[in-house]
Amino acid sequence: MKTLKSALLSILTLVLLTALPVQAQHPDPDDISVEVVADQRGVLREYPTKRNGKWQRAYIEAKKNERYRIRVRNNSDRRIGIVIAVDGRNIISGKRSEQRHNEAMYVLNPWQTTEYSGWRTSRNQENRFYFTNVNDSYADAWGDRSAMGVIAVVAFPEKWREPRPRFNQSMSKSGRMGSMSQKRDNAPGTGFGEGNWSPSHEVKFMAKHRPFMKKFMKYEWHKTLCRRGIIECWQERPRHHRQNRFWPEHRDDEREFAPFPPPFHKLLRQFMPW
């Protein structure tokens, strides 16, 4: 009798264990690698900054009018969705990107490597990325300088349910757009270049709400990287510029204090000229 009860208990335990859902292993940020590849210079060297948890940040050097591509490798055994934004604009839809799961995104199959070389203007065409002045950039044509000079790649894991259609891209000088004149016209941006054949098709993919990897790359001209001390060369005093929503310039060890308001400061200098 005791043996029979033990056998029944073992069978019941086996049934319960079989009925439990199998939890998919959470993706690792290191499963995704991102590189910027220039047509003339190849893979661009990165100058990493401090990592904020799992979000990665690095500087790269831009050269004016050089075409470039964004290479993404999926080194995992599962599909992932990636939202890519250049200068704060989604490279598929052209809309302002907030790095969210419900944006237009590309889907990478397990172990797949793909290069994205431009703004997607149709199912079979991209218009090339190239480094240019900010007032010649695609983002500035829409009056958006809120994340200028930043390439952002955000990876999302897949939900195991009936998904929504997404894009999958195979490996793969029209007129430049007008712009709005603002400050920092000498800063770099990404232009809307010539058309490039780039076939794609829709696939079903539903992304989870939270990404498991983010990488931000801030591209700057050589002289700017020198001035900020990113690369070793002649130093210049940094100039004040607007805040970038994808790339805050303050450092963790810097403390800011409130200055005297301008009218009081002028009055103070009259009586205390030192």
Secondary structure, DSSP 4 states (H G I P E B T S, - for coil): -HHHHHHHHHHHHHHHHHHSPPPPPPPPGGGEEEEEEETTTEEPPPEE---BTTEEEEEEE--TT-EEEEEEEE-SSS-EEEEEEETTEETTT-SBP---TTS--EEE-TT-EEEE-EEEEETTEEEEEEEEEGGGSHHHHTT--TTTTEEEEEEEPBPSSSPEEEEEE-----PPPP----S-TTSEEE----EEE--EEEEEE-B-SS-SEEEEEEEE-HHHHHHTTSSSS---PPPP----TTS----TT----PPPPHHHHHHHHHH---
